[in-house]
Amino acid sequence: MSGPDPELASKLQVDVPHAARIWNYWMGGKDNFAADRAAGDAVVTVYPEIAVMARTSRGFLIRAVRYLAAEAGIRQFLDIGTGLPTMQNTHQVAQGIAPESRIVYVDNDPMVLVHARALLSGSTAEGLTTYVEADYHEPDKIVAAAGDALDLTQPVAIMFMGVLGYEPDLEVVRSIVSTTVAAAAPGSHLVLWDGTNTSPSVVDGANKLAESGGVPYILRSPDEIASTFAGLELVEPGLTQITQWRRGDDPDDYIDAYGAVGRKP
């Protein structure tokens, strides 16, 4: 396997808190630096549940991808804003059920892209795992590049997993999502979750993140998140806390994050 791309590695700013690395720290990963841990700890002081949110968000991804691959018959996945690889990534879950699944990851973060070659080693002989370097503000570019690896005349699962809060304008968020979904075939699905402004402590946590030098993250209401699914048929149980979505053990844990899976008719 080839080593990291020297050009990408040179872009890493280890002394500046970075979103993907902070999230990796909260998830218990090792791909982070002192500046990331300091910013992450500042959030934890006022919103200790953030580490739980990081871990339970992966559970939501796993359950959603399992549903799509095992029950909805989806064999193509477009994971936008994927972040740093951890355990049970999209390609591992999907290809574990259907080895022929094809996965395109999208990110513009240098550290994420440095890890791309290692992630690609998870491809199966039948399927495909690849990366597109792009910002989610470039949906047309993403769709065009994804079309090199995916058959967009067939259903695709489009995923935005806890990333759209970096865009402050809700109308821009809706446009990004709708443009991407519009390019997908009928029967495609949107999987989306995000942090919500549903408790004072999570709002305090977002403020601490910005004060610590991290990129500000906009928390939205559940209704605002629901608006990104306009025109889609929500899969049961609809928009709900991510800890509640298709959990068979009737969980009672509360997390300030809502998500859903919607089908394009």
Secondary structure, 3 states (H helix, E strand, C coil): CCCCCHHHHHCCCCCCCCHHHHHHHHCCCCCCCHHHHHHHHHHHHHCCCHHHHHHHHHHHHHHHHHHHHHHCCCCEEEEECCCCCCCCCHHHHHHHHCCCCEEEEEECCHHHHHCHHHHHCCCCCCCEEEEEECCCCCHHHHHHHHCCCCCCCCCCEEEEECCHHHCCCHHHHHHHHHHHHHCCCCCCEEEEEEEECCCHHHHHHHHHHHHCCCCCCCCECHHHHHHHHCCCEECCCCCEECCCCCCCCCCCCCCCEEEEEEECC
